[in-house]
Amino acid sequence: MATSRRDPGTGRGASASRTATGEAKAGEAGPLASAPEGSAPEGSGPARRDPGRPAGGRGAPPALPPVRLAPREELAGSARVAPLLRAARLVACWAAAGRRPGTKAGLLPAAAAAAMAELELTGAELDVAWRVAAGTGMVAVPGQRAAAGRRVDVLASGDASEVLTVWEDALRVMLAAEDLDGMATALYTVGGPVKMDALFEAYMAAAGSRERPGRPPRPGGEDLAAGLSSALETLADLGVVELGTDDSAGGLTVTLSRLGVWGMHRYLGAQGWHVPVLGSGDRAGAAALLVTLASCDAEDGEAEIAAWLAARSPDRAAAELIDAARHGSPGLRGAGFAVLDRVGEQAVPAVQAALADPVLRAHAAVWLHEHGEEAELGPRERAWLLVDLGAGLLEEADPRDVVSELLPDLPPKAQADMVAGLWAVNHPAVTDLLTALSEHHPDPAVARAARKAAFKARSPSAGARRKRPGASGTP
């Protein structure tokens, strides 16, 4: 749901772009028609970015999708019956009952052989079950003799929180194993079923990327395939993944289970990732809502907006959204004013007050115009708004899509004339936008104008204006 660019129900992004390019009023000249070359707007400096959002643009890490978390009782029920946890408890009880010799790394050879025979486990199954039992506190080995751990009976008699804590510890133990961390993270990032052959190709590439000089060669393709199969089996036994079929392609698929989504959400959140959750927007601030919306589809996004607005008064909602726009990236500015459309006329006083803020003035003027209110928007402000809209697009979209969307329905000559003057716009993202236009605009004249403008924008005199202390890249 690209509310960082437009609201799906209002088309605000396209309207704002037409206003910025001068199309909003018939016969009106483009944004730079009356602005002489070199008359850059006052103010400069880097735009502030929401701290919970990865930096946008090319080369930025992909944003994690928002997820919907299952109820804790349901999750605990799934964890109680996870085959790997049950096997770990079985091994722990067996070893503790006989005071079998071992260490945290595993049972000693004679005890291991006895365990495999009596419990009907393979060597690999015993190894994994012991690691989980030791890592979750189901078994202890004081003096190299097995004893029951403090959590050995949690699966049988613990409450939901205790069961999930044991399961989460087991997940961390397994993700510490080679290849499992990246695989589970990739499945979380995709947010849906992945075909097995595609997962195998990614697994092979990841294994090859870990080669280091002086390390022994990694196994061949067949052994790597066996490694993938073993890794998936381990994750399935812990209840992290589910296997399915793709009827249209006739192949196997793998996806995170509801328990796996919850576990990876906790795991990635502990590592510092921003991990948005659907259904919690009403309790979050406006900035968190806007970040979540950037990764939502339209249906989920509408539900998040409705829940968030229902939890606060229109005045409070407008104030929070404007504050998030003021302190956010260009993408968040666009998103904030898009959600303000849902507040409607009750947001007018707050948006009118935002006209006094240089960072928000252009967006506020467009919003007020769209809602039947009077607001002046001069040529320099139109040009700044165009760059800000483009910067918001570049935070997430492919540059080719930005180019096709930013300058709608203008003839090539008008586009080239407009782009030629953008170098003078005092916005920290102007060079990036001009570079994208020069590299991806299909019309040679427009691309050439963008290259020349980007060169001017990089000049020492233009750079000095954007770096002047105390300024903020505003018109």
C-alpha positions, 0 to 999 in steps of 0.5 A: 500500500504505497501511502508514501506516494498516494492513498489508494482510495483518493489518488492523492499522489497523482493529484499532488504530482499534477499540482507540482508540475503545474497541471492543476490549473489550465494554462498555468506555466510549469513550476519553474517558468517564473523562477530564474535559473539559480534562484534556489529556494531558501533553506537546505540540509539533510531531511530527517528520517524516521528512526524505525524505518530503513533508509530508502533508495537504491541499495537499501535493505528490503522492508519487512512485511507487516504480519498478523500474529496469532493468539498466544493460546493458539501458538502455545498449543502448536508449540506443545505438540511440536515433534522436536520439542517432544523429542527433546523432552523424551531424551531429557527424561531418559538421560536424567532417569539413568544419569547418563554421561554427557556434556551440553554438546551431547551424550557420550558415545556409549550413552548415545548408542543406547539412546538411539536403540531404546528411543528409536532415534537416528544419530542426527535426530538424537543430536538435534533433540539433545541440543534443544533439550540442553538449550532450553533447560530441559536437561542439565549435566552437572559433573558430566551426568545428566539430570532433569532441568528446571524446564523439563515439565513445561510442555506438560504443565506450563502455562502459555507464556512458559511454553512459548518461552521454551519454544522460542529458546529452541528456535534460537538454538536451531537458528544458530545452526548454519543456514537456518537463520538465513532461510527462516529470515528469507521466508519471513521476508517473502511473507508467503509460500515459496516454491521449493526449487526457488528456495533451493537456488537461494540456498545454493547461492547463500552457501556459495557466498560463504566460501572463504579462502583457506576453508575446505571446499563445501559439499557438492550440489547433491550434499547441499540438496540433502542439507536443505532437506534436513534443514527444512525437516528440522524447521518443520519438526519445530513447527516453524514451517509448513510444506504444501503444493503449488497446484498450478505448477505442480511443485512443492512449496514451503512457508512459515507457520503461524507459530513460525511467523510469531517466532521470527517476528520476535527473533528479528525484532530482538536483532533491531529490525523494524517488524510491523504488526497488523492489528496493532496500529491503533496503539502505535503512533502516527509514524509507526502507522505510516511505516506499516502502511508502506508494506500493506496491501490496500485491504490491510492498509484500510483496516489499519487506518480505520482502527488507528483513527477509531482510537483517537479524536479527529483533532488528535489524529490530525496533530499526530499525522502532521507531526509525523510528516514534519519529522519524517522522510519525504515518503512519510510526508506524503503518507501522512497527508494521504491519511489526513484525507480520511480525517476530512474537513476536521483536519483543515485547521491543523493543515492550515497551521502547517502552512507556516512550517517550511517543510510541510507548506507545499504538501499542506497547500495541495491538501487544502486545495484538494479539500476546497480551501484557499492556499497559495503555492508559488513556482518555487514551492511547486518545484520543491514539492515535485522533488519531494514527491520524487524523493518519496517514490525513490525510497521504495519504488524502482527508479523506472517506475518513479520516472514514469509516474512523476511527470504525468501527461506532459509533452516531452518538451515541457518535461525537458524544460521543467527538468532543466531547472530542477537543479536550483531546487534546494532539496537534499534529494534533488541530485538523486532524483535528477540522476534517476531521470537521466538514467531511466527517462525514455525520451532522450531530450528529457534524459539529457536535460536531467544529466545537465541539471544533475551536473549543475546540482553537484556544483560547489555553489549549489552544494554550498546552499544545500549544506548551509548550517541550520537549514532544512532543505525547504522552499 
